[in-house]
Amino acid sequence: MQLQRRPSNKSLRSLDYLNVFLADVRDGVGPYLSIYLKASANWNPVQIGMAMSVSTIATVIAQTPAGALVDRLNQKRMLIVLAAVFVSIGCIAMGLFPTLPVVIGSQIMIGIAAAIFPPAITAITLGLVGHERLDRRVGRNETFNHAGNLLAATLAGLAGYFIARKAIFFLVAAMAVGSIISVRMIREREIDHELARGDGEESEEEDKEKHQHRYEGILELLSDRQILFFTVAVVLFHFANAAMLPLVGQELAQGKGTSDTVYMSACIIVAQLVMIPVSNLAGRFAHTARKPIFLLGFAVLPIRGVLYTLSDNPYFLVSVQILDGIGAGIFGVLSVLMVADFTKGTGRFNVTQGILNTAIGIGAGLSNVLAGFVVKSAGYNVGFLILAAIAVVALAVFWFCVPETKTGVNRKASHQKHLAKS
C-alpha cells in the first residue's frame, strides 16, 4: 500500500504564490529589454540581438546540468532562492548600468537562473503531493503561472508608462524577492526528496530498502524508445510553434504604424487569458488519461498555422491566438506529467526534463532561423504552411509512436523489461 502524501495548506498555498511571482522572474525582463536598450540606451540592433540571445543560449546550455543538480540535491528551495537572487541582481544591474559587459553578464546570470526554476518547482511539487495528485497540482501551478504573467504584464506596462522604462527592471527584482519569501514558506520537512527526483512512491517495506536502491543511468533511460519518440514529437512541436508568433508580429508591423505593439500585446494577453482555464482543466482531465488531451494540444498547432494564411487582418490574427492559448495551456501541464510517468521509479525525473528542455530550446532556435529564410524567399504564407506541415509531423509521431502513460504499471519495472528485450 502506497504512502499518502498530505502536505499542509500552508505549503500548498505558498506554492501558489511561488508560481505567481516566478511567472515574470523566470526570463528576467524578457522583451522589455530590447525596448529599453533601443529607446533609452541607444544600442544598435546588433548589440541588442547579442544581449537578447545570450540569455537563451545560457539557458539551453544550463538546462541539463540544472536538472541533474535538482535530482542530486535536497536543497531545492535554496536553489530557487539563489536563482531568484541572480535574477534580482541582474535586473538591477542592467537598469542602473546599461553597458554591454554588464548587460551580457546579467543576461547570462538570468539565463542560468531560468534553467533552474522549472525543474526545481516541478520537483518540489512532486515531492509534496506525489504522483497520484501530480496532474491536478501541475494544472494548478500553470494556472497561477499564467495569472502571474497577466499581472506582471499589466504592472510592467503601468510602471513603464507612468514612472520610467527602467522601473520594469526593479519590478522584476521585487517579484524575485516575493518568490524568495514564498518558497521559504514551503515546509522543508513536507518535501519527499526521493519522490521529488521521480523515485516513485514506496510502501513501508520498500522504504526500508531505499538506501539499497540503484538509480538507472541516464543513458539506459534514454535507450527507451518511447521516451525518444516523445522527445522527437515535442521538439517538432516547438520547432513548428516557436516562429509563428514572431512571424505574426512582423505581419502586424507592415503598414500598421505604432499600433503594431498594441496588437502584439493583444496577442499575448489573449493567449494568456485562454491558458488560465485550459491549464486548470488539463490537469483535472489528465487524471484519467494523458494522451487524448495532449493530442488536442498537438492538433491545434497545424490548424493555427493554416489559419494565419487566410487573412492579415489584425483582429483576425489576434483571435487565432485563442488556439495558441489552448495548445500552450495543455502542453505546459501534460509534458510535465508524461515525463513524470516515463521516469517514475528511475530517480531521473528532473535530469530527463533538463535534456528535453535543452532539445526544445535548440529546436525553437532553429525554427526562427528556418522561418526567416523561408519568408525572405517565398513570403509569410509559405512560412506559415511549412510550420504547419512540421506540426502535422509532430502530431503523427505523437499519435502513432507515443503510448498512453497514465497506467498503474510501475515505470521502473516496465523499463527493465524493455532493457531485457533489447
N, C-alpha and C positions, 0 to 999 in steps of 0.2 A: 504493500500500500504506500503510495507516494505521500510525502510530507506536504501539507497545505501551507502555502505562503500567505501570511496575513500581516502585511505591513500596516503601520499606523496611518490614520488620516493625515497627520502632520507631514509625514514623509511623502505621501501621495500628493497632497496639496502643494508642497514645496516643489515637487517635480513639475506640476502645472506651471508654477511661477517661473521655474528654470527655463521651460520651453518658451514662455512668452518673452523673457528677457534675452535669451540667446538667439531669437529669431533675427534680430538686427546685429548681433555681435559676431555671428559666425563668419561673415565675409567682410567685417570692418565697415567702411563707408561705401563700399561697392561702387555703383555707377556714379554716385555723387562726387567721387574723387576726380573723375575726368572733367566734370563741370567746374569744380573748384580750381584745378590746375590750369585750365584754359582761361577762365574768366578772371581769376584773382591772382594767379601767379605767372600768367603769360607764358606758359610752357608751349613748346611746339608739338605737333601731332606725334612725331617720333618719340619724344620723351614721354608723352602721355601713354602711348601704346606700350612702351617699355615698362612703365610703372604699373599699368593695369595687368600686363601679362605675367610679371614676375611673381605675383601672389598666387595665380593659378598654377604656375609651374611648381612653386614651393609646395602647394597643397598636393598636387599629383605625386611628387617625389616622396612626401612625408606620410601619405595615407597608409601604405602597407606597414612601415615601421610603427606608426601610431596605433594601428590595430593590434600589432604584436605586443606593444607596450601595455595597452589596456588589458589584454589577455593575461599578461605576466604579473602586473602589479595589482595589489589590493587597494592602493591609494587612488581610486578612481575619482573621488570627489576632489582630491588635491590636484589631480591632472587638469580638471576643469577650472579650478581656481587659478592655476599657473597660466593656462591658455587665456583665460579672461584678462589676467594681468598683462600678458603680451599684447592683446588687442587694445587694451586701455592705454598702455604706454605708446604703442604705435600710432594710435589715432591722435593723441595729444601732441606727440612729436611732429606729425605731419601738419597739424593745424597751426602749430607755433613756428615751425622751421621748414617751410615747403621747398627745401633744396633737394637736388637729385639724390645725393648719398643718403640723406635722412629718409626720404620717401621710399627709396628702393629697400633700404634696411628695414623700415617699418612694415612695408608690404610683405617682405619675406617672413617677418615675425607673425603677421596676421595670417599668412598662408599656412604656416606650420600649425598655428592655433586652430584654424579651420579644419585641419585634418584630424585633430584630437576630439573636437566636440561631438560629432555624430557617433563614433563607436563608444565613447565614454558614456553618453546619455543612454544609448541603447543597452549597454552593459549594466548600468545602474538599474534601468527599468527591468531587465530580465532578472537581475539579482533580487529585486524587490518583489515582483509579482509571479515569477516562474513562467514556464512555457504555456501552461494551461490558460492563463489570463493575459498572455502577452499580446494577443491580437487586438483586444479592445483597448488595452493600455497604449499600444503604439498608435492606434487610431486617435486616441485622446491626445497623445503627445503632438501628433501632426496638426490636430485641430487647434490646439493652443499655439503652436508654432506659426500657423498661418494667421491667426488672430494677432499675434505679436508683430508679424510683418505689416499688417494693416495699420496697427497702432504706430509702429516705428516710421512708416512712410508718411503718415499724417503729421506726426511730431517733427520729422525732418523737414517736411515742406513748410510748416509753420515757422520753425526755427530759422530756416534759410531765408524765408521771406521777411519776417518781422525783426530778426536780430542781425544775423550775418551768415554768409555761406560757411564760414569756419565753425559756426555754432553746431553744425551737424557732427563734427568730429568729437566735440565734448558730449553731445547727446549719446553717441555710441559708447563713449567711455563711461558715462553714467549708467547705461544699461548693462555694461560689463560688471560694474560694481553690484548692480541688482542681481545679476546671475551668480556672483560670488556669495552674496547673502543667502540666496535661495538654495544653492547646493549645500551650503553649510548647515542648513536647517533639515536636510535629509539625514535621518539617523543611520549612522555607520553600522551599528550592530544589526540593523534590519536587512542589510545587503548580503546575500549569499554569494561570495566571490567565486566559488566553484561553479555555481549555477550561472553566474554572470558571464563566464567565458564559454558557455554552451556545454557544460559538462553533464547536463542532464539532472533532473530531479531524482533523488535517490530515496530508497527505502531506508529504514533504520539499520537493517542488516548490511545494505550496500554502503552506508555511511561509515561503518567500521572498517571497510576496506578502501576508503577513499585514498589513503596515502600510498596504496599499492597500485593505484590506477596509472596506467601509462598512456600519455596523450599521443594521439596519432600525429605522425609527421605531416607537415603541410604538403609535401609532395605526394604522399599517399592520399591525402584528402582530395587534392586536385586531380588525381587519377580517376576519380568518379566521373563518368561521362555525363551523368545528369547535371552535376554542378557545372561542367564545362559548357554544355548546351544552354543552361540557364544564363551563364556569363555571356555567351555569344548573343543570345536573344536580347539581353539587357543592354549590351554595348551597341548593338544595331539600333535599338530603340533610341538611345541617346544620340547616336550618330545622325539619325533622322530628325530628332527633335531639336537639338541644340541650335541649329542655324535658322529655324523657322521664325522665331520672334525677331531676331536681328534683321532678317530679310523684310519682315512686315514693317519694322521701323524705317528701313531705307525707302520702302514704297510710300510710307506716310510722309516722309521728308520731301518727296518730289512735288513741288508746287503747292505745298500746304502752308508756307510761311512759318511763323512762330508757333502755330497751333500743333506742329508735329509732336512737341514734347507733351502737350495736353493729351493727345490721342495715345501716345505711348504710355503715359501714366494710367490712362483709362484701361489699356490692355492689361497692364499688370494688376490693377485693382480688381477688374472683373474676374481674372483668373484666380486671384487670392480669395475673393468672396465665394467662388464656387468650391474651392479646395476645402474650405472650413467644414461644410456639411458632408462633402464627399469623403473626406478623411475619416470623419466620425462613423459614417455608415459603412465604409470599407472595413474598419476594424470590427464592427459588430457582425457583419455578414461573413467575414473571414473565419469566424469561429467554427463554422461547419464545413467550409471548403475554400481553398485558396485560388485554384486555377480559373474557375469561371469568372471570378471578379477581376483577376489580373488580365484575362483575355479581353475584357471590356476596355481596360486601360490601354492595351496594345492596339485594339481595333479603332479607337477614336483618332489615333495619330494619322494614319493614311487618309482618313476622311477629312481631317483638318487640312492636310496638305493640298488635297484636291480643291476644297472649298476656297482656299486662298487665291486660286487661279480664276475664279468666276467673276470677281469684281475687285476694283481698287477703291471702292467707296469706304471712307474711314469708319463709318458706323457699322458697315458690314464686317470689316476686318476686326473691329473691336468685339463684335458679337460672336465671331468664330472663336474667340478666346475662352468662351464657355467650355469648349471641348478641351482646351489646354488645362483648364481647371479640373475637369473630370479625370483626364489622364494622369496629371501630376499628383492629384489627390490620392488616386488609387496606387500609383507607383510608390509614393513615399511610405505607404503602410505595408503593402504586400511584398515589396522587395526585402524589407527587414524580416518579415515573418517567414518568407520562404528560405532565406539564408539561415534563420534560426532552426527551421525544420531540417534542412540539409545537414547542418553541422551539430545537431543535437547529440550529445554524448561523446563528442570528439575533443572538446576543450579548445576548439579553434574557431569559435564564432566570430570574434572581433577581427582577427587577422584575415579571415576569409572576406569579411566586409571590406577591409582595407584594400585587399587585392582587387576586389570587384570595383571599388570606387576609383582605384588607380586606372583600371582599364576603361571605365566610364569617362574619366577625365580626358584620357588620350583620344577616345572616340569622339567626344564632344569638341575637342580642339580641332581634330581633322575635319569634322563636319563643317565648321566655318570656313576652313581653307577650301574644301571642295565646292561649297556653295558659292564662294566668291568667284572662283574660276568659271563655274557654270553660268552664273548670272552675267558676268562680264562678256562672255562669248555668245550666250543664247537667250538671255533675258530672265526676268523673275519667274514667269510661269513655268518655264522648263526647269528652273531650280527647284520650285515647289514640287513639281511632278517627280523629279528624281528623288527628292527626300521622301515623298510619299511611297515611291516604289521600294526604297530601303526599309521603310516602316512595314510594308507588306511582307518583306522577307523576315523581318524580326517577328512579326505575328505568326508566320508559318513555322519558324524554328521553335517558338514557344509552344505553339499548339501541338505540333507533332512529336517534338523531342523532349519536352519537359513534362514530367508526371505531376499528378496531384500530390502534394506533400503533407496535407492535413490527414494524418493517419495515427493510429495508436502504436505503430511499429517503432521500436527503439532504433534511432538512426544509426547508432554505432554498430548494432548487430547487423543491420542490412548492409552497411558499408563493408563490414568484414566479409560478408557473403560475396559481395561484388569483387573484393580483392582475391578471394579464394577462386572464383570463377576465372578471373583474368590471369 
